Amino acid sequence: MDIYRHCVIKSFKHDGHIHRTWQRNYLVPTDRLAPVHRDQNIIVLINRQTPILESDGKQWISRVPAVSFFIPGEWFNVVALLEDSGIRYYCNIASPPYLQGDVLTYIDYDLDVIRTTDGNRYVVDQDEYQMHKLAYHYPQMVEDKVQQGLSALLKRMDEGAVPFQDEIVQGYYADWHSTCGESEG
C-alpha cells in the first residue's frame, strides 16, 4: 500500500509570477483513490492548517481542512472545504495542473465559483478576471479555455458529478486523518 506523500501546490499568474503557495499538502496514493477518480487520473491532495504564502510574502494558516481535486486537461480545480456546517466547494478557473515530483503547479485565471453548503453557487471575481485579461493580454485561446472551463465546471456542479460528492470527500479526509493526520499540524 502506498503512503501519503508531501506535496507543495503553487499557483501562478499568466505572466509567470507566483500567486500563492500551499506549503503542506498530502497526495492521496493511487491505491486509495475512489475508482471514479482513478479512472480519470484525478490528482487528490489533502491539507489541514497548511501554511499559505502569498506573492507579497505574507503568510497565513488555513482554517479548515481541505480536499483538493485537479483533473488533467480541465481548466478548473476544486477545493472542498470541510467546514462545521458541511462541505463548501471553492473552485478556481485555472490552467490544467502540472505535477512534477512533489510540486503541483497551475495558472490561476481569477474567476472562481463557490458552492455553499446549502447548494447555492456563485461566480465571483469577474472584475479581477477582466482587469487581468487586459493587464496580461490574455490571447483569445486563453479566453476561450477559461469560458470552456467555467462551463464544464458549472455542468459538473449542477449534475453532482465528480468531484462534487460529499461522501467521497469525507472519506478521503477520514482515511488520511486516521493514517497520518494526527501527527500532522
Buried (B, 14 or more C-beta within 10 A) or exposed (E): EEEBEEBBBBBBBBEEEEBBBBBBBBBBBEEBBBEEBBEBEBBBBBBBEBBBBEEEEEEEEBEBBBBBBBBEEBBBBBBBBBBEEEBBBBBBBBBBBBBEEEEBBBBBBBBBBBBBBEEEBEBEBEEBBEEBBEEBEBEEEBEEBBEBBBEBBBEBBEEEEBBBBBEBBBBBBEBBBEBEBEEBE
